[in-house]
Amino acid sequence: EGERERERERDPPSKSEQYPPAPPPPQEGKRDLVHKMRLLRSQLNAMRPPSTTHCRITVSRENIFEDSYRKIMKLCARDLKKKLLLQFAGEDGLDYGGIAREWLYLLSHEMLNPYYGLFQYSRDDIYTLQINPNSAINPEHLSYFYFVGRVIGMAVFHGMYIDGGFTLPFYKQLLGLTISLEDMEYVDPEFFRSLKWMLENDISEVIDTTFCVEHDRFGRIAQINLKPDGRDIPVTNENKEEYVSLYVQWRFRAGIEKQFNALQRGFNELIACHLLKMFDEKELELIVSGLGKIDVADWKNNTRLKHCSADTNVVKWFWKAVELYDDEKRARLLQFVTGSSRVPLEGFKALQGSTGAVGPRPFTIHLVDVSADNLPKAHTCFNRLDLPPYESYEKLYEKLTLAVEQTSGFHVE
């Protein structure tokens, strides 16, 4: 049945189907990024093993982190580049890509969760992640960082996204770029201002410090020399630039060098360093995590309508519900239908399906002739949402919200 569904999706559109209008030309900066992304994708596709081979992974939803760790660590990098075929234990479902996207979505939530001690939030007010310098409390932590690097590499290689963002300095280090004082602003804006003030002002008789810093490790304060005999070298107007430079480098490597190297080694097994030379850290963030903010207008303009039109009540009510949803609910709705809460960096026009068809597969609203008591049904491999002919906005909102919040797993006809 799954194959028949796939063949039907390849048929040309009928008169009752509407396609989104052609998008406006992209802005110059975005055009450059899209061009670089296409080049990267062509390079990665050339490295993919023959399409007749697959990387089959079966994991339990209840133990997705440890199950995935065990399975992925047993495989070689070449196997991880094969077409992914994911299955959740105990669930029926043919994976044309939708299950793999959901797996990455759920796994990234687990492996990046500060609860496990591998990562921590960089600031209390912005939930970007950085490596936890105290991760060694888990004796196997370096193996887990290697695993995380492999998972991020798999996401990039297969054109999928990790749900969770790191600091921009993290992406900069992943590219092998030099960290600067400005990068400090992303993780500690107050200390950034202090260091900047130090550089711009006379610190004579104002600042009394040396080339030595204190580091809290499991409640014990350790003194770290920024250079040989640093604790005996006072910071002056003459050497303050060296102090700031050394401090910044220490701040982004303190206690995490081994962890970062393990993660980078896992990542580079799938994505070699030279492939990313054309990108900067902000572009790499988009490649890894996609667009976090959902543009409803872009979504609406790039949605295909099947057996309905823009004037059909359920379609108008659907968009009314989407506009009333907050960012979290919109992300969950998108994840429900496509398997991922992230949008490609080119926007909704570049949304990918996983049926083997060439080119993008737009988000699709399909009006189906079934009882209005049914919940909406998602077909993640086709990015398609089946909507029953609900008789009121209130009923559509109730059923749609219920489906998004309570449904897990994939329905395959």
C-alpha positions, 0 to 999 in steps of 0.5 A: 500500500505504501508503494501505491501511495508513492506512485499516486503522488508521482502522478501529474496534478489534477484540475482540483489541485492547486500549486503555489505561485512561483516565489519572488527572486531571492535577495542577493545574500540569500542567493549566494547561500542557496548556491553554496548549499547546492554545491555542498549538496552535490559534493555530498551526493557524490560521496553517497554509497550506491542507492541500492544499499541502506543503513537500517536502524531500529530503536525504541522510542522509550530509550531513543538516546541509548539505543541510538548510541549503541547502534550508531557506534557499531557502524562505520562512517561509510554505512552512515552515509547510506540511505537511512531506513529508520524504524521505531521498535514495535511500530509499523511504518515504511520509512521514506524519510519521515521517520528518519526526520522524526528520529533526528528530532527526538534524538537531538532533544535527548542528547542535547538535554542539559540533564545528561550533563554533556551540554549546558545553556550558555546563558540563562536568558538565551537557550543556546548550548555549549559543551559542559566543562564538567561532563567528565562526571560521566566516565564515558563522556568522550565516547558520547561526544564522538556520537553527538558529532556523528549524529550532527554529521549525519543530519548535514549529510542527509539534508536533515536538521538537528533541533537545538542550537549551539552558540555561534562561537561553537560553529566558528570552532567547528569551522576551524576559525579563530575566536575573537573578543566579539564572540564573548558577547554571545555567551557572557555579555557582561564580561565582554563589556568589562574586557572591552572597557579594559582595552579602551581605557587606562587601567593603571591603578584601576585593575589589579590582576595577573595572567592567571584565572580561577576555574570552578571544577566540581566546587573546587577552585583551581588557578590556571596560568594563561601563559607560563608563570602567569600568576606572577605577571601583572596585567598592564596597559602594555600587555592588556591586549595579550591578556584579553586574547589569551583569556578569550581563547581560554574561555572557549577551550577551558575544560572542553578541549577533549570533548570538542575534539571528540565531537569534531572527529565524529562530525568530520567522519561524515562532513570533511573540513574542506567541504565547509570552507565556503561557509561562515559560522552563521551559515553553518548554524542554518545548515545544522539547525535550519530556520527556527522561526516559522514564517506563516506567510511563506508557509501559506504561499508555498502550500499545495492544495489538493481537492480544495481551494484557498476559498474552501472553509477548512483551508481558511480555518486551518490558516486561522488556527496556524496564525493563532498558534504560538511558535511552539505549536506551529513547530509541533504542527510542522513536525507532525506533518513533515517529521521535522520542526525545522524549515530549510534555509531557502524557506518552505519552497525547498521542503523535501519529501522522501519518496524518491521523487526528484526535487522539493515536495511542498507542504500539502493540504488534502481535503478527504471524504471521511467522517468529520469525527476523524482526526487529521492524518499526516503523511510525513513522507509526502509532507501531506495533511489529510483534513476531513470536511469539518463543519466549523472552525471550532471543530477543526481547531479542536481536532487539529490541536488534538492530533498534533498534541497526542499523536506519535508514530506514523500511520501508513496505509 
